[in-house]
Structure formats: C-alpha cells, structure tokens
Amino acid sequence: MNFIERSETSKSACTCCYIVVEIQGTWWIDVEGKPCGPCDTKQEAIECAFKLIDAFGDRSRPAAVYAPGDDGRTELIWRGRHP
C-alpha cells in the first residue's frame, strides 16, 4: 500500500502520513519511516499521532493519520493541515 499522497496540483507538498501499527502487542506511529512509540492502545497511538502533528508537523504540508479499522484494514482517520 502506498501512503505517499499528493494534492491535486503538482506544486503542492506531499502529505506527511502518520500510520498507526501494532507490532507484537504494542502500538507505534510510523512517521515517514521513523517509529514513534510505543503506546499501550490503538487509541493512545492515534492521540499521540495528533500530538506529534501539533508539536512537530510541518505547517506548510498537509498531514494524514491512518490506523487499522475494526476489520484490520488500514483506514484514514483524519486529513488536513493541522488539528
């Protein structure tokens, strides 16, 4: 699955994706290949992703948060500039 996204125009910056994943019972946030965590629960990892966006996000780039849904498939939780 390719998580690199581009806005409609080629002049726009790539979206920075925050991907919540579970690895051996702990939850992590992958931010452009860099792991952040661990977190105890999926919800805690999602909240941590928003904190990372707020604290360290590039305000000139859009951001997106992805996490596994109830069926295990990765789904978009949020997309925008900054929450």
Backbone as ProteinMPNN parsed JSONL, in Angstrom:
{"seq_chain_A": "MNFIERSETSKSACTCCYIVVEIQGTWWIDVEGKPCGPCDTKQEAIECAFKLIDAFGDRSRPAAVYAPGDDGRTELIWRGRHP", "coords_chain_A": {"N_chain_A": [[0.845, -1.175, 0.0], [0.61, 2.153, -0.876], [1.435, 5.019, 0.804], [2.136, 7.568, 0.199], [0.993, 10.639, -0.675], [-0.28, 13.078, -2.924], [-1.42, 16.393, -3.334], [-4.002, 17.863, -5.385], [-2.696, 19.556, -7.216], [0.497, 19.722, -8.796], [2.269, 21.413, -7.617], [1.876, 21.393, -4.934], [2.842, 20.344, -1.634], [3.917, 17.059, -0.574], [1.806, 14.886, 1.309], [2.263, 14.375, 4.74], [2.351, 11.363, 6.289], [1.008, 9.746, 9.091], [1.126, 6.743, 10.458], [-0.561, 4.371, 12.211], [0.384, 1.422, 13.764], [0.312, -1.995, 14.897], [2.658, -3.86, 16.62], [3.747, -6.798, 17.747], [1.978, -6.7, 20.003], [2.262, -4.091, 20.936], [1.666, -0.628, 20.244], [2.544, 1.586, 17.639], [3.605, 4.6, 15.961], [4.239, 5.27, 12.703], [6.147, 7.583, 11.136], [6.828, 8.768, 8.26], [8.665, 6.646, 7.873], [10.006, 6.648, 10.279], [9.925, 5.347, 13.512], [7.684, 6.006, 16.207], [6.906, 5.786, 19.582], [6.678, 3.262, 22.113], [3.059, 2.722, 22.359], [0.338, 1.921, 24.567], [-2.272, 1.311, 23.717], [-4.389, 1.267, 20.758], [-5.953, 3.591, 20.525], [-4.523, 5.362, 22.142], [-2.202, 5.58, 20.616], [-3.215, 6.817, 18.309], [-3.996, 9.285, 19.401], [-1.463, 10.146, 20.161], [-0.321, 10.473, 17.64], [-1.69, 12.77, 16.734], [-0.699, 14.584, 18.608], [1.995, 14.594, 17.864], [1.781, 15.71, 15.301], [0.848, 18.245, 15.987], [2.996, 19.203, 17.562], [5.381, 18.838, 16.061], [4.805, 18.921, 13.376], [5.068, 19.908, 9.942], [4.032, 22.921, 9.039], [3.613, 23.775, 6.476], [2.879, 21.617, 5.014], [0.317, 19.266, 4.251], [-1.208, 16.85, 6.481], [-1.849, 13.405, 7.384], [-3.612, 10.897, 9.189], [-3.528, 7.491, 9.675], [-5.012, 4.369, 10.607], [-5.565, 0.978, 11.755], [-8.755, -0.371, 11.038], [-11.774, -1.806, 12.488], [-12.002, -4.13, 11.054], [-9.419, -4.703, 10.491], [-8.278, -3.564, 8.267], [-6.387, -0.88, 6.919], [-7.346, 2.438, 7.526], [-8.288, 5.805, 6.734], [-8.073, 8.19, 9.239], [-7.958, 10.901, 9.754], [-7.443, 13.878, 7.837], [-5.739, 16.797, 6.905], [-4.62, 20.21, 7.41], [-3.598, 21.11, 10.064], [-4.637, 19.922, 13.202]], "CA_chain_A": [[0.0, 0.0, 0.0], [1.407, 3.373, -0.992], [0.859, 6.051, 1.643], [2.555, 8.885, -0.261], [-0.117, 11.293, -1.348], [-0.049, 14.424, -3.434], [-2.635, 17.158, -3.539], [-4.431, 17.913, -6.777], [-1.729, 20.247, -8.058], [1.851, 19.22, -8.624], [3.03, 22.386, -6.84], [1.608, 21.182, -3.515], [3.76, 19.453, -0.925], [3.419, 15.727, -0.257], [1.185, 14.715, 2.611], [3.039, 13.639, 5.738], [1.454, 10.335, 6.811], [1.225, 9.19, 10.422], [0.474, 5.448, 10.312], [-0.613, 3.626, 13.472], [0.54, -0.018, 13.534], [0.544, -2.839, 16.075], [3.778, -4.776, 16.456], [3.909, -7.666, 18.904], [1.177, -6.277, 21.141], [2.407, -2.668, 21.257], [1.234, 0.258, 19.164], [3.556, 2.537, 17.195], [3.256, 5.518, 14.893], [5.278, 5.389, 11.688], [6.124, 8.924, 10.543], [7.766, 8.775, 7.136], [9.707, 5.651, 8.095], [10.603, 6.755, 11.615], [8.973, 4.882, 14.52], [7.437, 6.771, 17.438], [6.144, 4.956, 20.49], [5.417, 2.54, 21.927], [1.845, 3.113, 23.076], [-0.334, 0.736, 25.1], [-3.507, 1.014, 22.988], [-4.538, 1.913, 19.461], [-6.459, 4.947, 20.739], [-3.403, 6.158, 22.653], [-1.315, 5.833, 19.482], [-3.878, 7.818, 17.461], [-3.86, 10.567, 20.104], [-0.046, 10.508, 20.07], [-0.102, 10.965, 16.278], [-2.15, 14.159, 16.7], [0.256, 15.385, 19.387], [3.179, 14.74, 17.024], [1.449, 16.687, 14.256], [0.781, 19.566, 16.614], [4.295, 19.627, 18.085], [6.492, 18.776, 15.123], [4.348, 18.912, 11.995], [5.458, 20.983, 9.028], [2.792, 23.672, 8.775], [3.454, 24.011, 5.036], [2.468, 20.357, 4.412], [-0.839, 18.592, 4.843], [-0.906, 15.633, 7.232], [-2.919, 12.407, 7.422], [-3.45, 9.856, 10.196], [-4.126, 6.219, 9.295], [-4.976, 3.341, 11.655], [-6.375, -0.185, 11.397], [-10.16, -0.357, 11.43], [-12.228, -2.999, 13.196], [-11.783, -5.289, 10.186], [-7.989, -4.866, 10.295], [-7.808, -2.817, 7.106], [-5.947, 0.48, 7.233], [-8.311, 3.444, 7.082], [-7.979, 7.204, 7.012], [-8.729, 8.709, 10.436], [-8.03, 12.37, 9.637], [-6.553, 14.518, 6.861], [-5.889, 18.243, 6.903], [-3.39, 20.957, 7.645], [-3.222, 20.831, 11.45], [-5.86, 19.904, 14.023]], "C_chain_A": [[0.887, 1.233, 0.0], [0.727, 4.486, -0.199], [1.318, 7.443, 1.242], [1.399, 9.475, -1.047], [0.327, 12.651, -1.851], [-1.407, 15.112, -3.573], [-2.912, 17.236, -5.036], [-3.398, 18.577, -7.692], [-0.332, 19.749, -7.782], [2.712, 20.173, -7.81], [2.856, 22.19, -5.338], [2.603, 20.203, -2.92], [3.103, 18.097, -0.695], [2.807, 15.716, 1.138], [2.11, 13.912, 3.517], [2.077, 12.659, 6.421], [1.926, 9.805, 8.158], [0.423, 7.892, 10.455], [0.587, 4.68, 11.627], [-0.563, 2.137, 13.145], [0.748, -0.739, 14.864], [1.663, -3.819, 15.758], [3.979, -5.514, 17.771], [3.227, -7.12, 20.158], [1.35, -4.835, 21.582], [2.08, -1.85, 20.013], [2.286, 1.326, 18.912], [2.973, 3.463, 16.148], [4.462, 5.597, 13.97], [5.108, 6.771, 11.046], [7.221, 8.966, 9.483], [8.959, 7.857, 7.384], [10.378, 5.688, 9.448], [9.571, 6.328, 12.662], [8.89, 5.815, 15.721], [6.553, 5.901, 18.321], [7.086, 4.303, 21.472], [4.267, 3.148, 22.728], [1.145, 1.825, 23.517], [-1.562, 0.326, 24.297], [-3.509, 1.727, 21.639], [-5.0, 3.356, 19.637], [-5.355, 5.87, 21.257], [-2.436, 6.51, 21.514], [-1.917, 6.876, 18.532], [-3.751, 9.198, 18.101], [-2.416, 11.064, 20.049], [0.278, 11.051, 18.678], [-0.536, 12.426, 16.158], [-1.216, 15.077, 17.491], [1.535, 15.616, 18.599], [2.949, 15.763, 15.913], [1.474, 18.09, 14.829], [2.164, 20.083, 17.021], [5.37, 19.757, 17.011], [6.091, 18.855, 13.659], [4.812, 20.131, 11.211], [4.185, 21.707, 8.593], [2.575, 23.962, 7.296], [2.984, 22.754, 4.303], [1.189, 19.837, 5.046], [-0.39, 17.323, 5.562], [-2.108, 14.698, 7.169], [-2.569, 11.376, 8.489], [-4.221, 8.627, 9.724], [-4.004, 5.245, 10.459], [-5.819, 2.156, 11.195], [-7.807, -0.009, 11.89], [-10.514, -1.639, 12.159], [-12.001, -4.268, 12.381], [-10.301, -5.534, 9.895], [-7.413, -4.113, 9.109], [-7.45, -1.393, 7.512], [-6.956, 1.479, 6.68], [-7.845, 4.834, 7.492], [-8.778, 7.65, 8.235], [-8.951, 10.208, 10.297], [-7.061, 12.827, 8.559], [-6.809, 16.022, 6.899], [-4.556, 18.933, 7.107], [-2.871, 20.707, 9.053], [-4.481, 20.903, 12.295], [-5.912, 21.047, 15.01]], "O_chain_A": [[1.816, 1.333, 0.801], [-0.412, 4.857, -0.486], [0.928, 8.418, 1.885], [0.895, 8.856, -1.985], [1.205, 13.289, -1.27], [-2.41, 14.474, -3.892], [-2.138, 16.729, -5.848], [-3.258, 18.172, -8.846], [-0.01, 19.39, -6.649], [3.787, 19.783, -7.354], [3.609, 22.762, -4.55], [3.138, 19.34, -3.616], [1.878, 17.998, -0.629], [3.24, 16.447, 2.029], [2.669, 12.896, 3.106], [1.106, 13.075, 7.053], [3.095, 9.461, 8.333], [-0.808, 7.921, 10.479], [1.686, 4.379, 12.093], [-1.363, 1.643, 12.351], [1.283, -0.177, 15.82], [1.618, -4.523, 14.749], [4.339, -4.914, 18.783], [3.821, -7.082, 21.236], [0.666, -4.388, 22.502], [2.204, -2.324, 18.885], [2.848, 1.897, 19.847], [1.963, 3.145, 15.52], [5.563, 5.945, 14.395], [4.057, 7.081, 10.486], [8.395, 9.175, 9.791], [10.107, 8.228, 7.141], [11.231, 4.85, 9.741], [8.469, 6.876, 12.704], [9.9, 6.343, 16.187], [5.561, 5.343, 17.853], [8.212, 4.773, 21.639], [4.466, 3.959, 23.632], [1.338, 0.77, 22.914], [-1.87, -0.862, 24.197], [-2.74, 2.66, 21.408], [-4.489, 4.252, 18.965], [-5.27, 7.029, 20.85], [-1.915, 7.624, 21.466], [-1.194, 7.724, 18.01], [-3.433, 10.172, 17.419], [-2.173, 12.263, 19.908], [1.066, 11.988, 18.549], [0.167, 13.233, 15.551], [-0.971, 16.214, 17.088], [2.107, 16.705, 18.651], [3.822, 16.581, 15.623], [2.044, 19.008, 14.239], [2.464, 21.263, 16.845], [6.178, 20.685, 17.048], [6.958, 18.856, 12.784], [4.93, 21.233, 11.747], [3.364, 21.152, 7.861], [1.478, 24.352, 6.896], [2.717, 22.807, 3.102], [1.004, 19.958, 6.257], [0.683, 16.788, 5.28], [-3.236, 15.131, 6.935], [-1.405, 11.023, 8.678], [-5.41, 8.706, 9.414], [-3.028, 5.28, 11.209], [-6.692, 2.311, 10.341], [-8.042, 0.442, 13.011], [-9.642, -2.469, 12.418], [-11.83, -5.35, 12.942], [-9.954, -6.452, 9.151], [-6.194, -4.03, 8.959], [-8.124, -0.78, 8.34], [-7.37, 1.388, 5.524], [-7.109, 5.005, 8.464], [-10.001, 7.511, 8.272], [-10.002, 10.725, 10.675], [-5.992, 12.242, 8.382], [-7.958, 16.463, 6.923], [-3.496, 18.316, 6.993], [-1.791, 20.137, 9.21], [-5.294, 21.814, 12.14], [-6.875, 21.165, 15.768]]}, "name": "protein", "num_of_chains": 1, "seq": "MNFIERSETSKSACTCCYIVVEIQGTWWIDVEGKPCGPCDTKQEAIECAFKLIDAFGDRSRPAAVYAPGDDGRTELIWRGRHP"}
